[in-house]
Structures are given as C-alpha cells and as structure tokens.
Amino acid sequence: MPYLVRSQRALLGRMVRHLLGEGITQFLDLGSGIPTRDHVHEVVQSVDPSGKVVYVDIDPHVVAVGRDVLAGNDNATIVQADFRDHDAVFATPEVARLIDPEQPLAILMIEAFVHISDEDGPAGIVSGYRDRVSTGSYLAISHCSENEDLLAAYQMFERMALGAPPIVNLRSREELTSYFARLDLIEPGVVPIHLWRPESDDEVDRNPDQVQMHAGMGRKL
C-alpha cells in the first residue's frame, strides 16, 4: 500500500508535467486530499508561477488543513465540495476566481473513484466534466483494479485500531478505459501506473505489469 501511494504521487507529477508541456496552465484536482509536498500546485508553479490550481475535497478537515498549507498562494486554493456534482464545483467562488472554463484545463481524477459506488455512476461523473470543459481540455484518471492483495491491505485499518476499513470500489482496466469515451486517449493508453510515460528506470523496476492500479489521460477534441 505505501508503495502504491508513492507511485501514485510520482504518476501525478508525470501527468502534470506532460500537461504543462501541452500548454495547460489551469488544473482542477478532484478528491485531492491534503495538498502536501510535491502536490499539483508545487509541480505546476515550479514551471509556471502563474499556473492556477484548485483542489476539491468533500472532507471539511482536509479542506481546513489544505487552506493552511496554501495560505499566501494566490494561484492555488482548495474548496469543499462534492465532486460528483460538476455544476456545484464550477459554481464555487474559488473555481470561478481561478478557472476559466472557456479555456483548456486539466481535470485530475487520481484515485478519485475508489470510494464512489457504482450507484453513483462514475462513468457519468466523468462524462459530466468532459461535457462541461472546453475543447483542448484533458481528463486524467487513475483507479485500482480488483486485486485480493490490495483488498487485504485495507484490513490494516482494523489491525492498527484505526476503525473499520473503508469501503472501496475496485474496477477493471476495461471499465476504466470506457470512462474515456468521446476523448482522444493519449499514448500509451490505459496502463499500469508505472508504465504511464515513465521518466526513469527506477519507476519500472518492480514488475510494473503486475501492478493492479491503472491510469490514462484523454483530450477533448
């Protein structure tokens, strides 16, 4: 589990750097968690100090801590909202201040759907954002696939007396690929996270083809 968390953060950095190279300067990170070290705003603003980043999380504690982390950064903020409702997200003052929906932007959904049930319709959530953003925008998604070892890892919550393990929703690579409908899927497609445009041999040194966490990025044409 810690290995996957580190690998996911490395993936996020690679995706953001790729998007910056494509001229994207505004980012909306859904289900972000606390924007700690090497998170989106640090990667973006190390390249373009004027780059805009809005984090979205539903947890008020996460948002409160995030606001402390981002204090004094006029080009990055965090908003408390349920990202399942894209209209509500775009209606928040923070998003309205920093994000211009008429210009290309990046929607980041990095492991955002693990706690989203099938009844919530993750594919519909993705399509809602796809239809909401302008041509030339990108959607980047990662998601865990069904894996007994990964499910067992979540049992650590009980073993460490952290309470009941969270309810997780794991989905196949094929289902994740279907979320990119009506988007131009960027090479190398939907692949294990270590194989999405690795920048060094260190990122592919542990049998990456066996990692049951996949990622992809699509561009709206």
C-alpha positions in Angstrom: 0.0 0.0 0.0 2.7 2.6 0.8 4.5 1.7 -2.4 1.3 2.3 -4.4 0.8 5.7 -2.6 4.3 6.8 -3.5 3.9 5.5 -7.1 0.6 7.3 -7.5 2.2 10.6 -6.4 5.0 10.0 -8.9 2.3 9.4 -11.6 0.6 12.7 -10.7 3.9 14.6 -11.2 4.5 13.0 -14.6 0.9 13.7 -15.7 1.1 17.4 -14.6 4.5 17.9 -16.3 3.1 16.4 -19.5 0.1 18.7 -19.3 2.3 21.7 -18.8 4.3 20.7 -21.9 1.0 20.7 -23.8 0.3 24.3 -22.7 -2.2 23.6 -19.9 -1.9 26.2 -17.1 -5.1 25.6 -15.1 -5.8 22.5 -13.1 -8.8 21.1 -11.2 -7.8 18.3 -8.8 -10.9 16.3 -7.7 -10.9 14.3 -4.4 -7.5 15.8 -3.8 -6.8 15.1 -0.1 -4.4 17.5 1.6 -2.1 19.2 -0.9 1.1 18.1 0.7 4.7 18.1 -0.6 5.1 17.6 -4.4 1.4 18.0 -5.0 -0.1 19.6 -8.1 0.4 23.3 -7.2 4.1 22.8 -6.4 4.8 20.9 -9.7 2.8 23.5 -11.7 4.2 26.6 -10.1 7.8 25.3 -10.3 7.4 25.5 -14.1 4.9 28.4 -14.3 4.4 30.5 -11.2 1.2 31.9 -12.7 -0.4 28.5 -13.1 -3.7 28.1 -11.5 -4.7 25.1 -9.3 -7.9 24.3 -7.5 -8.2 21.3 -5.2 -11.6 19.8 -4.4 -12.4 17.7 -1.4 -15.6 16.9 0.5 -13.9 16.5 3.9 -14.0 19.8 5.9 -10.9 18.8 7.9 -8.9 18.1 4.8 -10.1 21.5 3.4 -9.2 23.4 6.6 -5.7 21.9 6.7 -5.3 22.5 2.9 -6.2 26.1 3.3 -3.4 26.5 5.9 -1.0 24.8 3.5 -2.0 27.1 0.6 -2.1 30.3 2.7 -0.5 33.1 0.8 -0.6 31.3 -2.6 -2.9 33.5 -4.7 -2.9 31.0 -7.6 -3.9 27.9 -5.6 -6.8 27.1 -3.3 -8.9 24.3 -2.0 -12.7 24.1 -2.0 -15.1 22.0 0.0 -17.5 20.4 -2.5 -18.8 17.0 -3.6 -17.1 16.5 -6.9 -19.9 14.2 -8.1 -21.8 17.5 -8.8 -19.7 19.2 -11.5 -22.1 22.2 -11.7 -21.7 22.8 -8.0 -18.0 22.6 -8.2 -17.8 25.1 -11.1 -20.2 27.4 -9.2 -17.9 27.8 -6.2 -16.3 31.3 -5.8 -12.8 29.7 -5.7 -13.2 27.9 -9.0 -14.8 31.0 -10.6 -11.9 33.1 -9.5 -9.1 30.9 -10.8 -10.5 28.7 -13.5 -11.7 29.9 -16.9 -13.9 27.2 -18.3 -13.8 28.7 -21.8 -10.1 27.9 -21.9 -8.5 24.4 -21.9 -7.9 23.0 -18.5 -6.9 19.7 -16.9 -9.3 17.7 -14.7 -7.4 15.3 -12.5 -9.2 12.3 -11.0 -6.3 10.5 -9.4 -7.8 7.6 -7.5 -10.9 9.7 -7.0 -13.4 6.9 -7.6 -12.2 4.3 -5.1 -14.9 5.5 -2.7 -17.5 6.2 -5.4 -20.1 3.4 -5.7 -21.5 2.0 -8.9 -24.8 3.6 -7.9 -23.1 7.0 -8.1 -22.2 6.3 -11.7 -18.5 7.1 -12.1 -18.7 7.0 -15.9 -21.5 9.6 -15.7 -19.4 11.8 -13.4 -16.5 11.7 -15.9 -18.8 12.5 -18.9 -20.3 15.4 -16.9 -16.9 17.0 -16.6 -16.0 16.1 -20.2 -19.1 17.9 -21.5 -18.5 20.9 -19.2 -15.0 21.8 -20.2 -13.8 23.4 -23.4 -12.2 21.7 -26.5 -8.5 21.0 -25.9 -9.0 20.2 -22.2 -7.7 17.0 -20.6 -9.1 14.4 -18.2 -6.6 12.3 -16.3 -7.8 9.3 -14.2 -6.2 6.5 -12.2 -8.0 3.7 -10.5 -7.3 0.4 -8.6 -8.4 -2.8 -10.3 -9.8 -5.8 -8.5 -7.0 -7.5 -6.5 -7.1 -9.7 -3.4 -3.8 -8.4 -2.1 -5.0 -4.8 -2.3 -8.3 -5.6 -0.6 -6.3 -7.4 2.2 -4.1 -4.3 2.6 -7.2 -2.2 3.6 -7.6 -4.5 6.6 -4.7 -2.7 8.2 -7.2 -0.2 9.4 -8.6 -2.8 11.8 -5.2 -4.2 12.7 -3.9 -0.8 13.6 -7.0 0.0 15.6 -8.0 2.8 13.1 -11.5 1.6 12.9 -13.4 -0.4 10.3 -11.7 -0.5 6.9 -13.1 2.0 4.3 -15.5 0.7 1.7 -13.6 0.6 -1.6 -14.7 0.1 -5.1 -12.2 -1.6 -7.4 -12.8 -1.7 -11.2 -11.2 -3.4 -14.1 -8.8 -1.8 -16.6 -11.6 -2.3 -19.2 -14.1 -0.4 -17.2 -11.6 2.4 -16.6 -10.9 2.6 -20.4 -14.6 3.0 -21.0 -14.6 6.3 -19.0 -12.6 7.9 -21.8 -15.5 7.7 -24.3 -15.5 10.6 -26.7 -12.0 11.6 -25.7 -8.8 11.2 -27.6 -6.9 8.7 -25.4 -3.2 9.8 -25.1 -0.5 7.3 -25.6 0.3 4.8 -24.0 -3.4 4.4 -23.3 -4.7 2.9 -20.0 -1.8 1.1 -18.5 -0.4 0.2 -15.0 0.6 3.5 -13.4 4.3 2.8 -13.6 4.1 2.4 -17.4 2.4 5.8 -18.0 5.2 7.7 -19.5 8.0 6.7 -17.0 10.8 9.2 -16.7 13.4 6.8 -15.3 14.3 3.2 -15.0 13.6 3.5 -11.2 9.9 3.8 -12.0 9.6 0.5 -13.7 11.9 -1.7 -11.6 9.2 -3.8 -9.7 7.3 -5.8 -12.2 5.0 -2.9 -13.2 2.9 -5.1 -15.4 1.6 -6.8 -12.3 0.5 -3.6 -10.5 -3.3 -3.5 -10.4 -3.6 0.3 -10.5 -4.1 1.7 -13.9 -4.1 5.2 -15.4 -4.9 7.1 -18.5 -5.4 10.6 -20.0 -7.8 11.8 -22.6 -8.1 15.0 -24.6 -11.4 16.6 -25.6 -11.5 17.2 -29.4 
